[in-house]
Every structure is written in C-alpha cells, then in structure tokens.
Amino acid sequence: MGTPEFAVESLKLLLENNYQVVAVITVPDKPSGRGLQMHQSALKKYAIEKGLNILQPEKLKDEFFLEQLKQLKADLQIVVAFRMLPEVVWNMPPLGTINLHGSLLPQYRGAAPINWSVINGEIKTGVTTFFLQQEIDTGKIIFQESIPITENNTAGEIHDSLMNVGAQLILKTVEAIEKGNYPQIDQALLIKENELIKNAPKIFKENFTIDWFKSVDEIHNQIRGLSPYPAAFTNFVSPEGKLFPLKIFRSKKEIASHHLPFASIITDSKSYIKIAVENGFIFIDELQVAGKKKMAVAEFLRGFQLKNEWKLN
C-alpha cells in the first residue's frame, strides 16, 4: 500500500527477492496539470509495468473494497507512504500490517518527517519499520536504520537516501517476520526522561515564507528543509517597491558579525547574492523567480539586473 516514488523502491526490492505480491493498493487516479489529465500514482505506474493486481479504493471502509481485500488472503500488509488505515484494514492479515516511516520513531511522528528533521537542524535521521495500531505512528518498532544529515543536505537528498535505506529495511523486516524472529519494541521505552518528542505535521503555506529576521541557521535550515518541494518563498523588492516573487532551493550560510540591516542584499551582480541576517549571511545558490525556470545564481544574474539597493521581504 503506497502512493509516491518513495514506495516504489520497497515494492521493487520485494519483487526482486521473489516475494508474492498479491495486490498493490494505491490512491485513485486524479486530474492534474493545465489540461486536467488523469494522473496515476508512481506506485501504480510501476505496478502496471510489472503486471500486478491493482486496487484503488475511494474509501478504505467501503464494503466492496474490504471484500476484495479479504479475498486476497494476504499474510502480511506493507504500508509505505499511504493513507491512514482503519482498524478493519490493518488488523486483517494474520501477520499484521507493517509501516515504513521516514524518521527514527518516536521522534517525528506525522506526515512530513523528512522536511521537519531538516528544518529543525537535526544531524541525523532514519527510517523505522513498525506494526500499525490505532494511533498514528505509535506502533511497536521492529527495526530502525539511521543516516547522517549534513549541514547543506536538502530534504530531497535525504528523501532519496531514505527511500533506498527504507527499501532495504522493509526487506529485512519481511524476512524476519517470515522466519518468526523479530523484535517488537514499545516506543515508550525509547523515550528518555524529560526528552522532548518532536512532531512532523503536514507542511502548510505559512511554513513556506522566509522570515529574514530569524537567525542564519533557522533560515538556512528552512530553505533546505523545503527543497525541492514546496520550496521556501520570499520576494525581491526593487527600490521602487515592485515585488518579484521567488523560491529559493539551495543556500549556504556564513556565520559573521555585521551591522547591515536584515534582509538587505549584497551582490556583485554577476556571481553571488548574499543576504544579511541575524549573526551572518545567507548565500543564495539556486532560485526561481515567478514565471521563470529554476537556475543557479550566476545564470540568474546574467538575465536579472539585481543591485545592492534591492532588498527581500
């Protein structure tokens, strides 16, 4: 059960290791784009390629879907980036239902664990396999695998790393369940005394806009934590007050003391743009002005007459 590309790698690895996948369950096709053409999930596209049985229920409690699910007689259900399942679904197979989550649970329960791990400046994250139960992302942990987060890693880069590490962890978990030899660790046992549990709610529009009065670390982490999607948002403001909306995809930070106004721009108009912020500067490396393509800063400056008199808001 899954939807995006993140789920494809796990399915691929299970098939390559000769596991019998009796069905792939994904979201219904949806109209998208300017022409509102029907769009298939990444998991469905791969399942079609492999000739797999595909179910696309509108409602997971629908009686017809539940009967289809029973008829499959699956031993185990595997969830990777899908919807919240009702108990009647996750409790159906004899071996249970396992989920792959993109964090080291119990930290970062929720819909956007990769984004929030980067936004919050974590130096490591990982993936967890666990058995589903009633409350979201709280079930007993089977296995975990961690990876480092470097100073300039984007959420997109961490996503791709965890997609591959997660597929290997799914395979390890399924093999252990098949052999009947696997741990089930209560998440409460992993919470240290006075430890703050951070959540990972869905990213909303208010999370996109950059506040240039925050610290250099907070701004840099926000930019890379929202890259490549939905991307951190701001505006170039000309001396005349005209706004040019833009997204920033890559940045670097420089810790330094200065007396420049926050959100002011320093540029040679050829190769670099840096923004004065609290305790340092943000160097913009990759950006996209509304109506234009994404580009590196030097390419952008060749076609956009940015001067030091401009600012950001």
LUMTORVEX-128691 format. One record per residue (C-alpha): residue in three letters; y, x, z. Coordinates in steps of 0.5 Angstrom, whole numbers, plus 500, padded with zeros to 3 digits. Each point is the difference from the previous one (the first is absolute). Layout:
BEGIN
ALAYXZ/...
% end
This chain:
BEGIN
MET500500500/GLY507503498/THR505500495/PRO504506498/GLU498507498/PHE499502507/ALA494496500/VAL497503493/GLU498507502/SER496497506/LEU496495495/LYS499506495/LEU497504505/LEU495495503/LEU498498493/GLU499508498/ASN496500506/ASN495494498/TYR502495505/GLN499493497/VAL507496500/VAL498493499/ALA508498499/VAL507502500/ILE505496503/THR507500499/VAL506496499/PRO501495494/ASP504503494/LYS507499501/PRO506499495/SER505506500/GLY505504496/ARG505497495/GLY495497496/LEU496497506/GLN494502497/MET494499505/HIS499507504/GLN493502502/SER499504507/ALA498507499/LEU493499503/LYS499494495/LYS501505494/TYR495505503/ALA495494502/ILE501498492/GLU499507498/LYS493500504/GLY498493498/LEU500498508/ASN500493502/ILE507498502/LEU502494505/GLN508499500/PRO501494505/GLU507497501/LYS498498507/LEU495504505/LYS497494503/ASP499496494/GLU493497501/PHE498502493/PHE502507501/LEU496500506/GLU494497497/GLN501506494/LEU500505506/LYS494497503/GLN496500494/LEU502508499/LYS496501506/ALA503507501/ASP498504506/LEU507503501/GLN507499498/ILE505505499/VAL508499500/VAL505505497/ALA507497500/PHE499493499/ARG502494504/MET499498507/LEU493496500/PRO498494504/GLU494501505/VAL496496496/VAL500505494/TRP500507505/ASN494497504/MET496498494/PRO496506499/PRO494503504/LEU503507501/GLY507497501/THR507502496/ILE503507500/ASN507501498/LEU503507498/HIS507500503/GLY506506498/SER501502507/LEU497503506/LEU499494504/PRO502497505/GLN507503497/TYR503497494/ARG496493500/GLY503496495/ALA502499492/ALA504507499/PRO496505504/ILE502506495/ASN507498499/TRP501500507/SER497506502/VAL504504495/ILE507496502/ASN498502508/GLY499507498/GLU493501502/ILE497506499/LYS493498499/THR497493498/GLY493498497/VAL495494499/THR496496504/THR493496499/PHE499494505/PHE497494501/LEU504494499/GLN501495505/GLN505494502/GLU507504501/ILE502504494/ASP498508500/THR498500507/GLY492500499/LYS495505502/ILE501507497/ILE495503496/PHE503507497/GLN506503499/GLU503506496/SER507503500/ILE504503496/PRO507504501/ILE507497498/THR504506497/GLU508500501/ASN501498493/ASN494495498/THR501493498/ALA497494501/GLY497500493/GLU497507501/ILE497498507/HIS497494497/ASP497504494/SER497504505/LEU497495505/MET497496494/ASN496506499/VAL498501507/GLY499493501/ALA495499495/GLN496506503/LEU501497507/ILE497493497/LEU494503497/LYS499504507/THR500493503/VAL496496496/GLU495506500/ALA500500508/ILE499492500/GLU495500495/LYS496505505/GLY502496506/ASN503506503/TYR508500501/PRO505499506/GLN504494502/ILE506503504/ASP504495503/GLN507501498/ALA503499508/LEU496506501/LEU504504496/ILE507498503/LYS503506504/GLU503498507/ASN508498498/GLU498501493/LEU505496495/ILE496496495/LYS504500493/ASN499494495/ALA501500493/PRO502493498/LYS502499492/ILE506503497/PHE506496499/LYS506500496/GLU504502507/ASN496506500/PHE502503493/THR507501501/ILE502507503/ASP505501506/TRP504506498/PHE502500508/LYS493502502/SER497507501/VAL498504495/ASP493500502/GLU500492500/ILE503499493/HIS495506497/ASN494496503/GLN502493498/ILE501503493/ARG493503499/GLY497494504/LEU502495495/SER499504494/PRO498499495/TYR500492501/PRO504496502/ALA505507501/ALA506501504/PHE506497498/THR508501500/ASN506500496/PHE504506497/VAL507498501/SER506502495/PRO507502502/GLU502493497/GLY495497504/LYS495498495/LEU493500502/PHE494503497/PRO493497503/LEU495506500/LYS493501503/ILE498507503/PHE493502499/ARG500507502/SER504504505/LYS501507504/LYS503501507/GLU504505502/ILE502501508/ALA507502501/SER506499503/HIS507498497/HIS506496500/LEU499496494/PRO501492500/PHE493497500/ALA498497493/SER504505496/ILE498503494/ILE499508499/THR498502492/ASP501505495/SER500494495/LYS494504497/SER494501504/TYR501498507/ILE502494504/LYS500500508/ILE503495505/ALA503502506/VAL496496506/GLU500501508/ASN497507501/GLY499502493/PHE500498493/ILE495496495/PHE499503493/ILE498495495/ASP494503496/GLU498493496/LEU504494499/GLN501494495/VAL507496499/ALA499493498/GLY499499493/LYS497507499/LYS494504501/LYS497504506/MET503507499/ALA500507503/VAL507501503/ALA502505494/GLU498496495/PHE504494503/LEU507504501/ARG499502492/GLY502493499/PHE504497506/GLN507503502/LEU499501507/LYS505503504/ASN501502507/GLU506495501/TRP494494500/LYS496498506/LEU494496502/ASN499493504/
% end
